[in-house]
């Protein structure tokens, strides 16, 4: 039996996506002990995951203090891990790995940190149909362990109590369950990942006109002013279909509500990845500067995405991701909702078939 630490700090979407490694390892070695090092605010997406034996928390105090980081690294060394899989591959995880004492240390190939690891895996550049590079590159990290798994989808595990609470919340708002319910990912993780609100309002108008659906918004209280702005851009019919005051009070609550929806529609990011992990259909609007090949995970008729590059590939010729990020405002203006009206129409027909 081996003891393994998998490191994936930072974003919720990354933590969820990297959780596939646990299922893949347990399929081949059910008795191995698997620990997951994550930022303390991201645990909601891996709570109840049956393949993870222990969560190890990377706290803000550790992140902000070199002294605390080295103290934390010394504590982890006493765990006597046999294998470290560093998916994060940044300075803090380099240090943790270096001082871990593990015999096998695996990460992505970087010339300046390759000496830290016993195995340095070069990232794939070409995705497998429907899977995306984010999944493929993570699974490649298992090659030194002689594990070649089939493609695995990230999964989120909810309790029956969480689902029952979400059902009660929907019933308390008198939502007609005979009509579709769509969760709207209205806001990205930042301005450069948020589809212009006036454009998104046109998307919501199309959804309601075609389906008469009830619309729920994914947001936290401090984002209410932006949500109110989006609401103000919608036409009167659409406004009457929006339950603006019905939202998850916590991330687990949002997940339970999403599990009861017919689809999630909105900005690419953590909410989309979480919906896919719940087997909920998704329609994703990519930011014009984000690489779709990396994050268009398991695409099919249930999971559809649109990107400006799909409609205007000439804009991207010879340009780097950094170049496009600097032009994101200009590119978003060019990414009019009329471009993907037919794609959205077909998706809505599919979710209601």
C-alpha positions in Angstrom: 0.0 0.0 0.0 1.2 3.5 -0.9 0.4 6.9 0.7 -0.2 9.6 -1.9 -0.5 13.4 -1.7 -2.1 15.2 -4.6 -1.6 19.0 -4.6 -4.1 21.3 -6.3 -4.2 24.8 -4.8 -6.2 27.9 -5.8 -9.4 27.8 -8.0 -12.5 25.7 -7.3 -12.7 24.6 -10.9 -9.1 23.3 -10.8 -9.7 21.5 -7.5 -12.8 19.8 -8.9 -11.1 18.8 -12.2 -8.0 17.4 -10.4 -10.3 15.2 -8.2 -10.5 12.7 -11.2 -7.0 11.5 -10.2 -8.4 10.0 -7.0 -11.0 7.9 -8.8 -8.4 6.8 -11.4 -5.9 5.7 -8.7 -8.6 3.9 -6.6 -9.7 2.0 -9.6 -6.3 0.4 -9.8 -5.2 0.5 -6.2 -8.2 0.6 -3.9 -6.1 0.2 -0.8 -3.8 3.2 -1.4 -4.3 6.1 1.0 -5.0 9.3 -0.9 -4.7 12.8 0.6 -5.7 16.0 -1.2 -4.0 19.3 -0.5 -6.3 22.2 -1.4 -7.0 25.8 -0.4 -9.4 25.8 2.5 -12.1 27.7 0.7 -12.5 25.2 -2.1 -13.5 22.1 -0.2 -17.2 22.2 -1.1 -16.7 20.6 -4.5 -14.9 17.6 -3.0 -16.9 17.1 0.2 -18.4 13.6 0.4 -16.1 12.4 -2.4 -15.6 8.7 -1.6 -12.2 8.4 -3.3 -10.5 11.0 -1.1 -9.3 9.6 2.2 -8.2 13.0 3.7 -8.3 16.7 2.9 -5.2 18.7 3.8 -5.8 22.5 4.0 -3.6 25.2 2.5 -4.8 28.2 4.5 -4.3 32.0 3.9 -1.9 32.1 6.8 0.4 29.6 5.1 0.1 31.3 1.8 1.1 34.7 3.2 4.0 33.6 5.3 7.2 31.9 4.2 7.8 30.9 7.8 4.4 29.2 8.0 5.0 27.6 4.6 8.2 25.9 5.7 6.5 24.9 9.0 3.7 23.4 7.0 6.1 21.6 4.7 7.9 20.1 7.7 4.6 18.8 9.1 3.7 17.2 5.8 7.1 15.5 5.7 6.1 13.6 8.9 3.2 12.0 7.0 5.8 9.9 5.1 4.2 10.1 1.7 5.4 7.6 -0.9 4.2 9.7 -3.8 3.6 13.4 -4.4 1.5 14.5 -7.5 1.9 18.2 -7.8 -0.8 19.4 -10.2 -0.5 23.0 -9.1 3.2 23.3 -9.9 4.0 26.7 -8.4 6.6 27.9 -5.9 4.7 26.9 -2.8 3.9 23.4 -4.1 7.6 23.1 -5.4 8.7 23.7 -1.8 6.3 21.3 -0.3 7.3 18.6 -2.7 11.0 19.3 -2.3 10.9 18.8 1.5 8.3 15.9 1.4 10.8 13.1 1.5 8.6 11.2 -1.0 10.4 8.7 -3.2 8.2 9.5 -6.3 7.5 13.2 -7.1 5.5 13.9 -10.2 4.6 17.2 -11.9 4.4 19.0 -15.2 7.7 19.7 -17.0 9.2 23.1 -16.4 12.9 23.5 -17.1 13.5 25.6 -13.9 11.8 23.1 -11.5 12.5 19.8 -13.2 15.2 19.0 -10.6 12.6 19.0 -7.8 10.7 16.0 -9.3 11.5 12.5 -10.3 9.1 12.6 -13.2 8.4 15.7 -15.3 5.4 15.2 -17.7 5.1 17.3 -20.8 1.7 18.7 -21.4 -0.3 17.5 -24.4 -1.1 20.2 -26.9 -3.9 18.4 -28.8 -7.2 17.5 -27.0 -9.0 14.2 -27.4 -12.5 14.6 -28.9 -14.8 15.9 -26.2 -12.4 15.6 -23.3 -10.3 18.8 -23.3 -6.7 19.3 -22.3 -7.5 20.0 -18.7 -8.6 16.4 -18.2 -6.0 14.8 -20.5 -3.0 16.5 -19.0 -4.1 15.6 -15.5 -4.5 11.9 -16.4 -1.0 11.9 -17.9 0.4 12.6 -14.4 -0.5 9.0 -13.5 1.8 7.5 -16.2 4.7 7.1 -13.8 2.5 5.0 -11.6 1.7 2.7 -14.5 -1.9 3.8 -14.5 -3.6 4.4 -17.9 -7.2 5.2 -17.0 -10.1 5.7 -19.4 -11.4 9.3 -19.5 -13.0 10.2 -16.2 -15.5 13.0 -15.6 -15.2 15.0 -12.4 -18.1 14.2 -10.0 -19.8 16.1 -7.1 -21.5 14.1 -4.4 -24.5 15.6 -2.6 -26.3 14.2 0.4 -30.0 13.4 0.4 -30.5 16.1 3.0 -28.9 18.8 0.8 -31.1 17.8 -2.1 -34.3 17.8 0.0 -33.4 21.3 1.3 -33.0 22.6 -2.2 -36.4 21.0 -3.2 -38.0 22.8 -0.3 -36.5 26.1 -1.3 -37.8 25.8 -4.9 -41.3 24.8 -3.5 -41.3 27.8 -1.2 -40.9 30.1 -4.2 -43.9 28.5 -6.0 -41.9 27.6 -9.1 -43.9 25.7 -11.8 -41.9 22.4 -12.1 -43.8 21.6 -15.3 -41.7 24.3 -17.0 -37.9 24.2 -17.5 -35.7 25.6 -14.8 -32.4 27.1 -15.9 -29.5 28.2 -13.6 -27.8 31.2 -15.1 -24.0 31.7 -14.6 -24.4 35.4 -14.9 -20.9 36.5 -13.7 -17.5 35.0 -14.4 -14.6 35.0 -11.9 -13.7 38.5 -13.0 -14.5 41.2 -15.5 -12.4 39.6 -18.3 -14.4 36.4 -17.9 -17.9 37.9 -17.8 -20.0 38.2 -20.9 -21.3 41.8 -21.2 -24.5 42.1 -19.2 -26.5 43.8 -21.9 -25.6 41.0 -24.3 -26.4 38.3 -21.7 -29.8 40.0 -21.2 -30.5 39.3 -24.9 -29.6 35.7 -24.3 -32.0 35.4 -21.4 -34.7 37.1 -23.5 -34.2 34.3 -26.1 -34.4 31.6 -23.4 -37.7 32.8 -22.0 -39.2 33.5 -25.3 -38.4 30.0 -26.6 -39.1 28.0 -23.4 -41.1 30.0 -20.8 -38.5 28.7 -18.3 -37.9 29.9 -14.8 -34.5 31.5 -14.5 -32.3 31.3 -11.3 -29.1 33.3 -10.9 -25.8 32.0 -9.5 -24.4 34.8 -7.3 -23.3 35.8 -3.8 -24.8 38.8 -2.0 -21.9 41.2 -2.7 -22.6 40.6 -6.5 -26.3 41.7 -6.2 -25.7 45.2 -7.8 -24.3 43.5 -10.9 -27.2 41.0 -11.0 -29.7 43.9 -10.6 -28.0 45.6 -13.6 -28.4 42.4 -15.7 -32.1 42.2 -14.5 -32.7 45.8 -15.6 -31.5 45.0 -19.2 -34.0 42.2 -19.7 -37.4 42.8 -21.2 -40.5 42.7 -19.1 -41.5 39.2 -19.9 -38.1 37.9 -19.0 -38.1 39.8 -15.7 -41.3 38.0 -14.8 -39.6 34.6 -15.2 -36.5 35.4 -13.0 -36.5 34.4 -9.4 -33.8 36.9 -8.4 -34.1 36.3 -4.7 -33.7 32.5 -4.9 -30.0 31.6 -4.7 -27.8 29.3 -2.8 -26.7 30.7 0.5 -23.5 28.5 0.3 -21.7 26.7 -2.4 -23.2 23.4 -1.4 -26.6 25.0 -1.5 -25.9 26.3 -5.0 -24.8 22.8 -6.0 -28.0 21.2 -4.7 -30.2 23.9 -6.5 -28.2 23.3 -9.7 -28.8 19.6 -9.5 -32.5 20.2 -9.8 -32.3 22.4 -12.9 -32.7 21.4 -16.5 -29.4 23.1 -17.5 -26.9 25.8 -16.5 -26.3 28.5 -19.1 -23.7 31.2 -18.8 -20.0 32.2 -18.5 -17.3 29.6 -18.6 -15.8 28.8 -15.2 -16.3 26.9 -12.0 -20.1 27.0 -12.2 -20.1 25.2 -15.6 -17.6 22.6 -14.4 -19.7 22.0 -11.3 -22.8 21.6 -13.3 -21.1 19.0 -15.6 -19.9 17.2 -12.5 -23.6 17.0 -11.4 -24.6 15.6 -14.9 -26.5 18.8 -15.6 -26.6 20.0 -19.2 -24.6 23.1 -19.9 -24.4 25.9 -22.5 -21.1 27.8 -22.0 -20.1 31.2 -23.2 -16.3 31.4 -23.3 -14.4 34.6 -22.7 -12.7 35.5 -26.0 -9.2 35.2 -24.5 -9.6 31.8 -22.8 -8.3 28.7 -24.6 -11.4 26.7 -25.4 -9.3 23.6 -26.2 -8.3 23.3 -22.6 -11.6 23.8 -20.8 -14.2 22.6 -23.3 -14.7 19.4 -21.3 -16.7 16.4 -22.5 -18.6 18.3 -25.1 -21.6 16.8 -26.8 -25.2 17.7 -27.4 -25.7 17.9 -23.6 -22.7 20.2 -23.1 -22.4 22.9 -25.8 -20.0 25.9 -25.8 -19.5 29.0 -28.0 -16.4 31.1 -28.4 -15.7 34.1 -30.6 -13.0 32.0 -32.3 -15.8 29.7 -33.6 -17.2 32.5 -35.7 -14.2 34.7 -36.4 -11.1 32.5 -36.4 -9.2 35.0 -38.5 -9.0 37.3 -35.4 -6.8 34.8 -33.6 -4.3 33.9 -36.3 -0.8 34.5 -35.0 -2.0 35.9 -31.6 -1.2 34.6 -28.2 -3.5 34.2 -25.2 -1.8 37.2 -23.7 -2.5 39.3 -26.8 -6.2 38.4 -26.7 -6.5 39.2 -23.0 -5.3 42.7 -23.6 -8.0 43.1 -26.2 -10.8 41.4 -24.2 -13.2 44.4 -24.1 -12.9 44.9 -27.8 -13.4 41.2 -28.5 -16.4 40.9 -26.2 -18.1 43.7 -28.1 -17.6 41.7 -31.3 -19.0 38.6 -29.6 -22.7 39.6 -30.2 -25.4 37.2 -29.0 -26.8 37.1 -32.6 -23.7 35.0 -33.5 -24.9 32.0 -31.5 -28.7 32.3 -31.6 -29.1 29.1 -33.6 -26.7 27.2 -31.3 -28.7 28.3 -28.3 -31.9 27.5 -30.0 -30.9 23.9 -30.7 -29.6 23.5 -27.2 -32.9 24.6 -25.7 -34.8 22.3 -28.0 -32.6 19.4 -26.8 -33.1 20.2 -23.1 -36.9 20.2 -23.6 -37.1 17.1 -25.8 
